Amino acid sequence: QVQLVESGGGLVQAGGPLRLSCAASGRTFSLYALGWFRRAPRKEREFVAATTWNGGSTYYADSVKGRFTISRNNAQNTMYLQMNSLKPEDTAVYYCARYSTSVYSDSSPPPYWGQGTQVTVSS
């Protein structure tokens, strides 16, 4: 059973930073690609960032490129999303997800999801 638990969300002023964490259960954490997604009010869920099994390659949505950084610590079964220069349009529920492959693929949605953590950016 794969369990993913996000933390670190909250209220932040525009321009500020915030770091999200995703803690995962299971001994196979290091074998799979991981990703962050978000869902803003009245919008569809969208891809934010992803990393391969060893963190060697990372991928970002154009809207966050240069501001967000995804990373992982396989020894601690944890993934992070460092968010800088936050904008009000970054307000959303952020979800971490685990893919079923070791590398990221935008054609294969992750099968495992966390419950989400709310990020609110005030202007």
C-alpha positions as a printed Julia matrix, in Angstrom:
123×3 Matrix{Float64}:
   0.0    0.0     0.0
   1.44   3.34   -1.08
   0.66   6.33    1.1
   1.66   9.87    0.28
   1.23  12.7     2.77
   1.79  16.33    1.84
   2.67  19.08    4.31
   3.94  22.64    4.32
   1.01  24.43    2.75
  -0.33  27.66    4.14
  -0.93  31.34    3.56
   1.9   33.41    2.11
   2.21  36.9     0.64
   2.92  37.34   -3.03
   6.63  37.23   -3.72
   7.31  35.0    -0.75
   8.6   31.44   -0.56
   7.06  28.22    0.65
   8.33  24.65    0.72
   6.08  21.66    0.4
   7.02  18.18    1.52
   5.66  14.79    0.55
   6.37  11.86    2.82
   5.86   8.4     1.37
   5.48   4.96    2.87
   6.96   1.81    1.44
  10.39   0.48    0.6
  10.04   1.08   -3.15
   9.96   4.87   -2.96
  13.33   5.23   -4.65
  12.31   3.17   -7.7
   9.68   5.51   -9.1
   9.27   8.92  -10.61
   7.38  11.46   -8.51
   5.44  14.56   -9.32
   3.56  17.58   -8.02
   0.2   18.67   -9.35
  -2.23  21.38   -8.33
  -5.87  22.26   -8.63
  -6.94  25.86   -8.42
 -10.53  26.85   -7.64
 -12.83  26.21  -10.61
  -9.99  24.79  -12.67
  -8.79  21.38  -13.76
  -5.9   19.7   -12.02
  -2.63  20.57  -13.72
   0.91  19.3   -13.78
   3.47  21.33  -11.85
   6.72  19.39  -11.72
   8.18  15.89  -11.82
  11.42  14.11  -11.1
  12.85  10.78  -12.15
  13.6    7.98   -9.69
  16.99   9.36   -8.7
  16.3   13.06   -9.15
  18.61  13.15  -12.12
  16.06  14.78  -14.41
  13.36  17.26  -13.55
  10.44  18.67  -15.5
   8.35  21.78  -14.94
   5.24  23.44  -16.21
   6.04  26.66  -18.05
   4.07  28.62  -15.48
   6.44  27.67  -12.64
   9.74  27.25  -14.46
  12.46  29.32  -12.83
  10.44  29.8    -9.62
   9.79  26.25   -8.36
  12.3   23.49   -7.69
  11.44  19.84   -7.2
  13.8   17.57   -5.29
  13.78  14.26   -3.48
  15.61  12.48   -0.69
  15.32   8.75   -1.29
  17.01   7.9     2.0
  14.18   9.69    3.81
  11.35   8.74    1.44
  10.56  12.41    0.98
  10.01  14.75   -1.93
  10.0   18.53   -1.85
   8.72  21.45   -3.84
  10.5   24.72   -3.15
   8.31  27.54   -4.36
   9.77  31.03   -4.7
   8.37  34.3    -6.02
   4.87  33.06   -5.41
   1.99  34.69   -7.25
  -1.72  34.82   -6.41
  -2.35  32.55   -9.39
  -0.31  29.85   -7.65
  -3.14  29.52   -5.14
  -4.33  25.92   -5.29
  -4.43  22.58   -3.55
  -1.11  20.9    -4.24
  -0.87  17.14   -4.59
   2.11  14.85   -4.67
   1.92  11.75   -6.8
   3.92   8.62   -7.54
   4.23   7.28  -11.05
   4.33   3.6   -11.92
   7.58   4.03  -13.85
  11.05   5.17  -12.91
  10.98   8.0   -15.43
   8.47  10.75  -16.0
   5.92  10.4   -18.78
   3.19  12.92  -19.49
   1.12  10.23  -21.18
   0.89   8.02  -18.09
  -0.89   9.65  -15.17
   0.37   8.66  -11.73
  -1.73   5.98  -10.03
  -0.94   7.08   -6.47
  -1.91  10.41   -4.94
  -1.76  12.24   -1.66
  -4.67  14.1    -0.08
  -3.33  17.52   -0.95
  -2.23  20.62    0.92
  -3.68  24.09    0.44
  -1.44  26.92   -0.71
  -2.91  30.42   -0.66
  -0.98  33.39   -1.99
  -2.31  36.79   -1.03
  -1.73  39.86   -3.15
